[in-house]
């Protein structure tokens, strides 16, 4: 069975909570790769960027008020994600 990456767990939890999400890599002006992750739903949109994908998804979790550790837990409180103000 293939191993699941941490960012995939966070993304799966977002999907289960009813959020749409996406990511893309790009180059900044210095030629470094950056990752841009966005989540939208319930009339809200969050966009973050970071030098690596896991950090970008973790930053997204922080924007939701959820610690990255909580996002990786199998029993995350999905209702927290849908009540973002």
N, C-alpha and C positions, 0 to 999 in steps of 0.2 A: 504494500500500500504506500503511495507517495506521501511524503511528509507535508504537512500544512504549514505554511509560513505564518508568522505572527500577524502580518498585515492582512492576510486573507481571513483570519479569525475576526479581526476588527471589521473588515468589509462585510463579512457574512452577518455579523451582528447588526450592522447598519441596515442591511437589506431586510433582515427579519423584523426590524423595527419600522419598516415602511419607507426608508430613505432610499433615494437613488444616489449613486455615487459613480465617480470616474477618476481616472488618473492619466497623466501624460508626463513624459520626460522631455526636457528642453535644455538648451545650452544657454548659460548666462553670457554676459559680455566678455568675461574672462575665459570663456570656453569650457567652463565647468558644467557638469550635468546637474540639473535640479529636477526634483519631482514635484509636480503640482497635483494636489488631490482636492476634489470638491464633493460635497454632499448637499443634496437639496430635497426638500419635501416639506409638507405642512406650511407652505408659504415662506419658507426660510431657505437660505443658501449660505454655505460656509466654504471658503477656499483657503487653502494653506499651501505653503511650499517649503521644501527642505532639501538638503543635500542627499538624503537617502529616503527610500520609500517608507520604511518602517517608522522613521521619525516623523514623516509627513502624516501618516495615519495616526500616530500617537498625538501629534499636535491637533489633529482634527478631533480626537477624543477629548482632549483638554478643552477645546472650544465648546463641546457639548456639556462640559462640567463633569465628565467621567474620567477617572484616572485610566491610564493605559492598562494597568493591571486589571481593573474592573472590566474593561472591554475584552480582555482575553479570557475572563472567567466564563464558564459555560452557563452560569445562571445569572447573567447580567439582567438588570431591571430594564427591560426594553421600554417601559413606559417613560422612563427618564428621557429617552431620546425623542419621543414624540411630543413632549411638553416644553421643548425649548422655546424661550421667549425672545 
